[in-house]
Amino acid sequence: ATGMPLDDDEAARLYRRAAEQGSALAQFGLGQCHDQGKGVPQDDSEAARLYHLAAEQGMPEAIYNFAVFYELGRGMPQDVGDAAQIYRFAADRGYAKAQCNLAVLYMNGRGIPQDLTEADRYFRLAAEQGISQAQLYLGRLLLDTADKGRALPAAPG
């Protein structure tokens, strides 16, 4: 690290310069600035646009954030079905937070048909990567299915 720590305004200015040159990392960083209102006005539409640009370059965190914005209807029309597809794209590339969010959609049948087997599979993948929320949901899913007398298929391996 060199020199003085950057303030939010300076960080946003530098992110913008690099984002305009196509840097996915800078597009994501500037998206976070707009998401949180740090150094720039809080702006969901601009955050979503920037997350999308970075996501198109394959950045897993940006893909995940873009899916969250779709799911919640932040800065764009809400579409849980499209959010599920985007979560799946990141989840199948090993991104743990996307695995957890996709599992929640499968568990609740939001945006995609309810599928407890898929919910179990994605919760396990996320839990194995240390996502505590996935561990909690997996426990709840297992308890719920046991209470209802349903068995989840045995985990492979």
C-alpha positions, 0 to 999 in steps of 0.5 A: 500500500502506498500513501494516504488511504483513499476517501470514497469520492477519490475511490469512486473517481478512480473506479469510474476511470478504469470502468470506462476502460472496460475493467470488470473489477472497476465496474464491480467496484463502482457498482458497489459504490452506487449500491452503497452510496459511497463517493457517489449518490446511491443509485440502484439502476446504475449499480445494476448496470455496472454489475451487469457489465462486470458480470458479462465479463464473467466476474462471479461476484458481479454475476451474483450481485446482478442476480440479487438485484433481479431477485429483489427488483432493485434498479430493474424490474423484479424477475425471480425466474431470471434471477434463478437462471443467473444464480445457477450460472454462478452456482455451477461455477462454484460461487458459494453465495449463488449456490445458497441463494439458488437453493433457497429459491428451490426450497421455496419454489420462488421463480422456479418449481420447488425441488427439495433435492436440488435445494439440498444439493446446492445447500450442501455445496455452499455449506462445504465452502463455509456459508453458514446461512447454507448450513442453517437452511440445510438443517432446516430443510432436513428437519422439515422433510423428516417432520413430513415423513419425506426422505431426501435422497442420500448424498452421493459418495 
